[in-house]
Every structure is written in structure tokens, then in C-alpha cells.
Amino acid sequence: MPASTPVKCPICGKPAAPDTTPFCTSRHRDRDLLQWLGEGYRIPGRPISPTGLDSDEDAD
């Protein structure tokens, strides 16, 4: 069986710690969580209509 590739912290690139994988420290883990909670990470989608989400435009 091939050796597994060491997991690197997505924040700084250092090796991940076993108790905070995939992050190297709990500080970096918390920083990533705050990015999610503060909408720092976004997935682009199609624009919504000017009338808002309650529009029947896409209803089938």
C-alpha cells in the first residue's frame, strides 16, 4: 500500500496536527470557521430576480 500524502493546512501549508486535521492549529481551524460564518466563502450562483426569492418565475 502506498504511503499517504501528508495533509497540509489550507491556511498556511504547514503539516496538519492530528487533533485539528486538516489544520495545523486550533487557531487556523477557528479562522476557517469564522470565514464560513461571516460569508467569506461563497459559491457563485445565478442572479435572482429583482422581485426577490418569492417570485413564481421559475415555478413548475
PDB file as gemmi writes it, atoms N, CA and C in Angstrom:
CRYST1    1.000    1.000    1.000  90.00  90.00  90.00 P 1                      
ATOM      1  N   MET A   1       0.843  -1.179   0.000  1.00  0.00           N  
ATOM      2  CA  MET A   1       0.000   0.000   0.000  1.00  0.00           C  
ATOM      3  C   MET A   1       0.889   1.243   0.000  1.00  0.00           C  
ATOM      4  N   PRO A   2       0.636   2.204  -0.894  1.00  0.00           N  
ATOM      5  CA  PRO A   2       1.490   3.398  -0.956  1.00  0.00           C  
ATOM      6  C   PRO A   2       1.326   4.276   0.280  1.00  0.00           C  
ATOM      7  N   ALA A   3       2.386   4.973   0.591  1.00  0.00           N  
ATOM      8  CA  ALA A   3       2.360   5.887   1.739  1.00  0.00           C  
ATOM      9  C   ALA A   3       1.412   7.043   1.434  1.00  0.00           C  
ATOM     10  N   SER A   4       0.664   7.452   2.447  1.00  0.00           N  
ATOM     11  CA  SER A   4      -0.283   8.548   2.228  1.00  0.00           C  
ATOM     12  C   SER A   4       0.458   9.881   2.206  1.00  0.00           C  
ATOM     13  N   THR A   5      -0.087  10.804   1.442  1.00  0.00           N  
ATOM     14  CA  THR A   5       0.479  12.142   1.346  1.00  0.00           C  
ATOM     15  C   THR A   5       0.133  12.902   2.610  1.00  0.00           C  
ATOM     16  N   PRO A   6       1.104  13.573   3.225  1.00  0.00           N  
ATOM     17  CA  PRO A   6       0.784  14.325   4.440  1.00  0.00           C  
ATOM     18  C   PRO A   6      -0.209  15.445   4.139  1.00  0.00           C  
ATOM     19  N   VAL A   7      -1.152  15.623   5.041  1.00  0.00           N  
ATOM     20  CA  VAL A   7      -2.155  16.667   4.880  1.00  0.00           C  
ATOM     21  C   VAL A   7      -1.533  17.997   5.265  1.00  0.00           C  
ATOM     22  N   LYS A   8      -1.734  19.004   4.404  1.00  0.00           N  
ATOM     23  CA  LYS A   8      -1.211  20.339   4.679  1.00  0.00           C  
ATOM     24  C   LYS A   8      -2.343  21.260   5.093  1.00  0.00           C  
ATOM     25  N   CYS A   9      -2.055  22.153   5.992  1.00  0.00           N  
ATOM     26  CA  CYS A   9      -3.017  23.138   6.459  1.00  0.00           C  
ATOM     27  C   CYS A   9      -3.425  24.037   5.288  1.00  0.00           C  
ATOM     28  N   PRO A  10      -4.738  24.208   5.033  1.00  0.00           N  
ATOM     29  CA  PRO A  10      -5.156  25.056   3.923  1.00  0.00           C  
ATOM     30  C   PRO A  10      -4.900  26.547   4.163  1.00  0.00           C  
ATOM     31  N   ILE A  11      -4.629  26.940   5.398  1.00  0.00           N  
ATOM     32  CA  ILE A  11      -4.364  28.344   5.717  1.00  0.00           C  
ATOM     33  C   ILE A  11      -2.898  28.694   5.458  1.00  0.00           C  
ATOM     34  N   CYS A  12      -1.972  27.861   5.973  1.00  0.00           N  
ATOM     35  CA  CYS A  12      -0.555  28.224   5.885  1.00  0.00           C  
ATOM     36  C   CYS A  12       0.327  27.208   5.158  1.00  0.00           C  
ATOM     37  N   GLY A  13      -0.168  25.989   4.938  1.00  0.00           N  
ATOM     38  CA  GLY A  13       0.605  24.983   4.226  1.00  0.00           C  
ATOM     39  C   GLY A  13       1.486  24.115   5.103  1.00  0.00           C  
ATOM     40  N   LYS A  14       1.511  24.356   6.412  1.00  0.00           N  
ATOM     41  CA  LYS A  14       2.283  23.505   7.326  1.00  0.00           C  
ATOM     42  C   LYS A  14       1.574  22.166   7.493  1.00  0.00           C  
ATOM     43  N   PRO A  15       2.292  21.145   7.979  1.00  0.00           N  
ATOM     44  CA  PRO A  15       1.644  19.849   8.206  1.00  0.00           C  
ATOM     45  C   PRO A  15       0.511  19.966   9.225  1.00  0.00           C  
ATOM     46  N   ALA A  16      -0.560  19.217   8.984  1.00  0.00           N  
ATOM     47  CA  ALA A  16      -1.718  19.237   9.875  1.00  0.00           C  
ATOM     48  C   ALA A  16      -1.424  18.491  11.171  1.00  0.00           C  
ATOM     49  N   ALA A  17      -2.010  18.973  12.254  1.00  0.00           N  
ATOM     50  CA  ALA A  17      -1.904  18.307  13.547  1.00  0.00           C  
ATOM     51  C   ALA A  17      -3.022  17.270  13.640  1.00  0.00           C  
ATOM     52  N   PRO A  18      -2.766  16.127  14.268  1.00  0.00           N  
ATOM     53  CA  PRO A  18      -3.777  15.073  14.341  1.00  0.00           C  
ATOM     54  C   PRO A  18      -5.092  15.513  14.997  1.00  0.00           C  
ATOM     55  N   ASP A  19      -5.022  16.353  15.998  1.00  0.00           N  
ATOM     56  CA  ASP A  19      -6.246  16.751  16.703  1.00  0.00           C  
ATOM     57  C   ASP A  19      -6.996  17.899  16.036  1.00  0.00           C  
ATOM     58  N   THR A  20      -6.409  18.539  15.017  1.00  0.00           N  
ATOM     59  CA  THR A  20      -7.081  19.652  14.330  1.00  0.00           C  
ATOM     60  C   THR A  20      -7.085  19.477  12.806  1.00  0.00           C  
ATOM     61  N   THR A  21      -6.884  18.253  12.323  1.00  0.00           N  
ATOM     62  CA  THR A  21      -6.849  17.975  10.887  1.00  0.00           C  
ATOM     63  C   THR A  21      -8.085  18.528  10.212  1.00  0.00           C  
ATOM     64  N   PRO A  22      -7.979  19.209   9.111  1.00  0.00           N  
ATOM     65  CA  PRO A  22      -6.818  19.384   8.240  1.00  0.00           C  
ATOM     66  C   PRO A  22      -6.002  20.618   8.561  1.00  0.00           C  
ATOM     67  N   PHE A  23      -6.184  21.215   9.712  1.00  0.00           N  
ATOM     68  CA  PHE A  23      -5.457  22.437  10.074  1.00  0.00           C  
ATOM     69  C   PHE A  23      -4.288  22.110  10.992  1.00  0.00           C  
ATOM     70  N   CYS A  24      -3.314  23.039  11.053  1.00  0.00           N  
ATOM     71  CA  CYS A  24      -2.133  22.807  11.890  1.00  0.00           C  
ATOM     72  C   CYS A  24      -2.376  23.229  13.341  1.00  0.00           C  
ATOM     73  N   THR A  25      -3.296  24.157  13.568  1.00  0.00           N  
ATOM     74  CA  THR A  25      -3.602  24.605  14.924  1.00  0.00           C  
ATOM     75  C   THR A  25      -5.097  24.861  15.063  1.00  0.00           C  
ATOM     76  N   SER A  26      -5.567  24.929  16.298  1.00  0.00           N  
ATOM     77  CA  SER A  26      -6.978  25.249  16.520  1.00  0.00           C  
ATOM     78  C   SER A  26      -7.263  26.693  16.110  1.00  0.00           C  
ATOM     79  N   ARG A  27      -6.249  27.538  16.152  1.00  0.00           N  
ATOM     80  CA  ARG A  27      -6.425  28.924  15.715  1.00  0.00           C  
ATOM     81  C   ARG A  27      -6.793  28.991  14.234  1.00  0.00           C  
ATOM     82  N   HIS A  28      -6.113  28.208  13.414  1.00  0.00           N  
ATOM     83  CA  HIS A  28      -6.423  28.177  11.989  1.00  0.00           C  
ATOM     84  C   HIS A  28      -7.778  27.518  11.738  1.00  0.00           C  
ATOM     85  N   ARG A  29      -8.119  26.504  12.522  1.00  0.00           N  
ATOM     86  CA  ARG A  29      -9.438  25.867  12.403  1.00  0.00           C  
ATOM     87  C   ARG A  29     -10.538  26.885  12.698  1.00  0.00           C  
ATOM     88  N   ASP A  30     -10.352  27.678  13.758  1.00  0.00           N  
ATOM     89  CA  ASP A  30     -11.340  28.696  14.135  1.00  0.00           C  
ATOM     90  C   ASP A  30     -11.411  29.813  13.093  1.00  0.00           C  
ATOM     91  N   ARG A  31     -10.272  30.159  12.522  1.00  0.00           N  
ATOM     92  CA  ARG A  31     -10.243  31.197  11.477  1.00  0.00           C  
ATOM     93  C   ARG A  31     -11.062  30.756  10.269  1.00  0.00           C  
ATOM     94  N   ASP A  32     -10.936  29.485   9.896  1.00  0.00           N  
ATOM     95  CA  ASP A  32     -11.701  28.952   8.777  1.00  0.00           C  
ATOM     96  C   ASP A  32     -13.197  28.946   9.094  1.00  0.00           C  
ATOM     97  N   LEU A  33     -13.566  28.568  10.304  1.00  0.00           N  
ATOM     98  CA  LEU A  33     -14.970  28.577  10.710  1.00  0.00           C  
ATOM     99  C   LEU A  33     -15.549  29.984  10.641  1.00  0.00           C  
ATOM    100  N   LEU A  34     -14.796  30.968  11.082  1.00  0.00           N  
ATOM    101  CA  LEU A  34     -15.269  32.352  11.024  1.00  0.00           C  
ATOM    102  C   LEU A  34     -15.455  32.825   9.584  1.00  0.00           C  
ATOM    103  N   GLN A  35     -14.621  32.335   8.677  1.00  0.00           N  
ATOM    104  CA  GLN A  35     -14.793  32.670   7.258  1.00  0.00           C  
ATOM    105  C   GLN A  35     -16.141  32.147   6.759  1.00  0.00           C  
ATOM    106  N   TRP A  36     -16.500  30.909   7.150  1.00  0.00           N  
ATOM    107  CA  TRP A  36     -17.782  30.346   6.742  1.00  0.00           C  
ATOM    108  C   TRP A  36     -18.935  31.111   7.368  1.00  0.00           C  
ATOM    109  N   LEU A  37     -18.835  31.387   8.646  1.00  0.00           N  
ATOM    110  CA  LEU A  37     -19.918  32.064   9.352  1.00  0.00           C  
ATOM    111  C   LEU A  37     -20.098  33.506   8.893  1.00  0.00           C  
ATOM    112  N   GLY A  38     -19.023  34.160   8.524  1.00  0.00           N  
ATOM    113  CA  GLY A  38     -19.080  35.542   8.072  1.00  0.00           C  
ATOM    114  C   GLY A  38     -19.278  35.675   6.576  1.00  0.00           C  
ATOM    115  N   GLU A  39     -19.637  34.582   5.909  1.00  0.00           N  
ATOM    116  CA  GLU A  39     -19.856  34.549   4.471  1.00  0.00           C  
ATOM    117  C   GLU A  39     -18.620  34.952   3.670  1.00  0.00           C  
ATOM    118  N   GLY A  40     -17.449  34.630   4.202  1.00  0.00           N  
ATOM    119  CA  GLY A  40     -16.208  34.893   3.493  1.00  0.00           C  
ATOM    120  C   GLY A  40     -16.000  33.935   2.336  1.00  0.00           C  
ATOM    121  N   TYR A  41     -16.596  32.740   2.430  1.00  0.00           N  
ATOM    122  CA  TYR A  41     -16.560  31.773   1.345  1.00  0.00           C  
ATOM    123  C   TYR A  41     -17.938  31.801   0.687  1.00  0.00           C  
ATOM    124  N   ARG A  42     -17.959  31.947  -0.604  1.00  0.00           N  
ATOM    125  CA  ARG A  42     -19.228  31.997  -1.334  1.00  0.00           C  
ATOM    126  C   ARG A  42     -19.127  31.153  -2.587  1.00  0.00           C  
ATOM    127  N   ILE A  43     -20.231  30.550  -2.935  1.00  0.00           N  
ATOM    128  CA  ILE A  43     -20.331  29.789  -4.167  1.00  0.00           C  
ATOM    129  C   ILE A  43     -21.213  30.603  -5.103  1.00  0.00           C  
ATOM    130  N   PRO A  44     -20.677  31.019  -6.257  1.00  0.00           N  
ATOM    131  CA  PRO A  44     -21.478  31.842  -7.151  1.00  0.00           C  
ATOM    132  C   PRO A  44     -22.666  31.071  -7.709  1.00  0.00           C  
ATOM    133  N   GLY A  45     -23.740  31.762  -7.889  1.00  0.00           N  
ATOM    134  CA  GLY A  45     -24.945  31.184  -8.466  1.00  0.00           C  
ATOM    135  C   GLY A  45     -25.545  32.153  -9.457  1.00  0.00           C  
ATOM    136  N   ARG A  46     -26.645  31.751 -10.023  1.00  0.00           N  
ATOM    137  CA  ARG A  46     -27.283  32.652 -10.973  1.00  0.00           C  
ATOM    138  C   ARG A  46     -27.948  33.797 -10.224  1.00  0.00           C  
ATOM    139  N   PRO A  47     -28.058  34.947 -10.832  1.00  0.00           N  
ATOM    140  CA  PRO A  47     -28.662  36.098 -10.159  1.00  0.00           C  
ATOM    141  C   PRO A  47     -30.149  35.871  -9.896  1.00  0.00           C  
ATOM    142  N   ILE A  48     -30.631  36.422  -8.795  1.00  0.00           N  
ATOM    143  CA  ILE A  48     -32.057  36.327  -8.500  1.00  0.00           C  
ATOM    144  C   ILE A  48     -32.788  37.483  -9.166  1.00  0.00           C  
ATOM    145  N   SER A  49     -34.074  37.328  -9.327  1.00  0.00           N  
ATOM    146  CA  SER A  49     -34.854  38.384  -9.967  1.00  0.00           C  
ATOM    147  C   SER A  49     -34.959  39.583  -9.032  1.00  0.00           C  
ATOM    148  N   PRO A  50     -35.185  40.774  -9.568  1.00  0.00           N  
ATOM    149  CA  PRO A  50     -35.293  41.980  -8.739  1.00  0.00           C  
ATOM    150  C   PRO A  50     -36.460  41.921  -7.750  1.00  0.00           C  
ATOM    151  N   THR A  51     -37.450  41.075  -8.044  1.00  0.00           N  
ATOM    152  CA  THR A  51     -38.603  40.978  -7.142  1.00  0.00           C  
ATOM    153  C   THR A  51     -38.309  40.100  -5.933  1.00  0.00           C  
ATOM    154  N   GLY A  52     -37.194  39.383  -5.936  1.00  0.00           N  
ATOM    155  CA  GLY A  52     -36.801  38.598  -4.768  1.00  0.00           C  
ATOM    156  C   GLY A  52     -37.014  37.110  -4.949  1.00  0.00           C  
ATOM    157  N   LEU A  53     -36.906  36.379  -3.866  1.00  0.00           N  
ATOM    158  CA  LEU A  53     -36.989  34.928  -3.883  1.00  0.00           C  
ATOM    159  C   LEU A  53     -38.420  34.416  -3.979  1.00  0.00           C  
ATOM    160  N   ASP A  54     -39.415  35.228  -3.671  1.00  0.00           N  
ATOM    161  CA  ASP A  54     -40.804  34.785  -3.670  1.00  0.00           C  
ATOM    162  C   ASP A  54     -41.437  34.807  -5.054  1.00  0.00           C  
ATOM    163  N   SER A  55     -40.660  35.113  -6.054  1.00  0.00           N  
ATOM    164  CA  SER A  55     -41.165  35.200  -7.415  1.00  0.00           C  
ATOM    165  C   SER A  55     -41.556  33.826  -7.928  1.00  0.00           C  
ATOM    166  N   ASP A  56     -42.616  33.735  -8.711  1.00  0.00           N  
ATOM    167  CA  ASP A  56     -43.063  32.481  -9.318  1.00  0.00           C  
ATOM    168  C   ASP A  56     -42.441  32.275 -10.690  1.00  0.00           C  
ATOM    169  N   GLU A  57     -41.417  33.023 -11.007  1.00  0.00           N  
ATOM    170  CA  GLU A  57     -40.791  32.987 -12.323  1.00  0.00           C  
ATOM    171  C   GLU A  57     -40.284  31.593 -12.686  1.00  0.00           C  
ATOM    172  N   ASP A  58     -39.677  30.876 -11.743  1.00  0.00           N  
ATOM    173  CA  ASP A  58     -39.095  29.562 -12.008  1.00  0.00           C  
ATOM    174  C   ASP A  58     -39.989  28.425 -11.563  1.00  0.00           C  
ATOM    175  N   ALA A  59     -41.165  28.691 -11.090  1.00  0.00           N  
ATOM    176  CA  ALA A  59     -42.045  27.642 -10.580  1.00  0.00           C  
ATOM    177  C   ALA A  59     -42.528  26.753 -11.718  1.00  0.00           C  
ATOM    178  N   ASP A  60     -42.542  25.439 -11.449  1.00  0.00           N  
ATOM    179  CA  ASP A  60     -43.044  24.475 -12.436  1.00  0.00           C  
ATOM    180  C   ASP A  60     -44.336  23.873 -11.963  1.00  0.00           C  
TER     181      ASP A  60                                                      
END                                                                             
